[in-house]
Amino acid sequence: MNRSKIILAVLVLALIGSTAALLVHMKSHQRLGEPGVKTQPMAGSKNLEILTPERLPGWTSEILTNSETELLKLPADTSFRVRLYKAEDNFFSQLTVVLMCSDRSSIHKPEICMTGQGWAIDNAHPAVETIRMERPLVYDLPVNKLTATKQVSVADGKVQNVRGIYVYWFVDGEHLTANPNQWMLWWMPRDLLLHGVLERWAYISVFSPCLPGQEDATYERMKKLIATAVPEFQLVPKAGK
């Protein structure tokens, strides 16, 4: 081995060693950031109870225990809440909040869970929309919107197409975004490297099914629910900042 190859090998080993040391240092000194949703401790658990509102004007709600059982497949330190909101005319929306702790895999792509439940997503890329919020201050909430189709059995062995509207976004203790790459590839590693803080990101989604042709009307009702419900449990943005 000539001299230049020896020098190169030494530099590579030094780089590997320094990177490993940096990772060990970051791991030993990191602390968890504050969540961007309301929570409270759970007795006998390191996880948190996510406090989505039980009652809203014009809506009743219930916790979907079966749906939460499915979420137990996520990392053990994942916190979550699945709540079904139902209006007087039986229109309903499912609100789901998944809060990561130390494992980023708590938050996964919506395509994984939707296709696993038999939904075929219509658009390869979600449409980025904004929903006007009036509380705790006036702002535009950025969200992703997906539409999907599923065939269900109805009377006499017939099959009916059902449409699904799926809206989702992400929030931590300081930021909110509709772009998963923004928090996964920029904000989270930046805060970990510069401040030693592993931010606790939450993945918030709202889902409603409808008949073909009712997609726009369904989305409008979902937006009204989001505008009413989100200020009751989401802590970002903060008034006065």
Secondary structure, DSSP 8 states (H G I E B T S, - for coil): --HHHHHHHHHHHHHHHHHHHHHHHHHHH-EE---SB-EEE-TT-SSEEE---S-BTTEEEEE-HHHHHHHTTS-TT-EEEEEEEEETTS-EEEEEEEE-SS-GGGS--HHHHHHHTT-EES-SS-EEEEEEE-SSS-EEEEEEEEEEEEEEE-GGG-EEEEEEEEEEEEE-SS-EES-HHHIIIIIHHHHHHHH-EE---EEEEEEEEE-TT-HHHHHHHHHHHHHHHHHHHB--S-TT-
